[in-house]
Amino acid sequence: MTEVLSSTTLIETLGATCRGRLLSPDDADYEAARKLYNAMIDKRPGLIAGCVDVADVIAAVNAGREAGLDIAIRGGGHNGPGLGSVDDGLVIDLSELRGVIVDPDQRVAHVLGGTLLGEVDHAMGGFGLAAPFGIISTTGVGGLTLGGGVGNLTRTLGLSIDNLLEVDVVLADGSFVTANETKHPDLFWALRGGGGNFGVVTRFAFRLSPIPTVVAGPMLWTLDRGA
């Protein structure tokens, strides 16, 4: 573990500016908080910063940068290689930064960075609207979208990034920007499929489409009908 995290320096610094919980390896909830969806990945971060708002994210980014730490961003924790965590570094955990606001007139959903797919589907479904996301309800919107986003509605509506209208991002220097087709268009282009390497996305805005009925399921044939 790095020298700064072996002491209480980072915890004291971040604790003064962060409303969310800070978990070190000595905390009782640390083991549960560090687990990832892929149980084959066993990483032990030096500190897990649970962020409840954008101010927490800014504070965590600044503290990690100034301490010279590797930083990982965790949404749903479903990333296969385990990129939502990091050994000895700082995990910015967005699991408490969750929420969905649907504007049915504009057909737009504003989704906070740590929200899970099932929560977005539930919020949109009440209005008969949808955007294309993944197929596992506990996947984080952030990781899925920044990687492109393939799901059951992709052949009808495209990828998740094809329906992304705008993002709020905390950059590596701690600054906060909104990126879309007209504001910071290069960043907006890079985020759509480029992964989570350009900052911490704290809000997504998605274009919604009317989808009144979805019929889905596997199609099976016996071996004698395989041809």
Secondary structure as UniProt FT lines:
FT   HELIX           3..6
FT   HELIX           9..15
FT   TURN            16..17
FT   STRAND          22..23
FT   TURN            25..26
FT   TURN            28..29
FT   HELIX           30..34
FT   TURN            39..40
FT   STRAND          47..50
FT   HELIX           54..66
FT   TURN            67..68
FT   STRAND          71..74
FT   TURN            80..81
FT   TURN            83..84
FT   STRAND          90..93
FT   TURN            95..96
FT   STRAND          100..103
FT   TURN            104..107
FT   STRAND          108..112
FT   TURN            113..114
FT   HELIX           117..125
FT   TURN            126..128
FT   STRAND          129..130
FT   TURN            137..138
FT   HELIX           141..146
FT   TURN            152..153
FT   HELIX           154..157
FT   HELIX           161..163
FT   STRAND          164..170
FT   TURN            172..173
FT   STRAND          176..179
FT   HELIX           185..191
FT   TURN            192..193
FT   STRAND          200..207
FT   STRAND          209..210
FT   HELIX           223..225
//
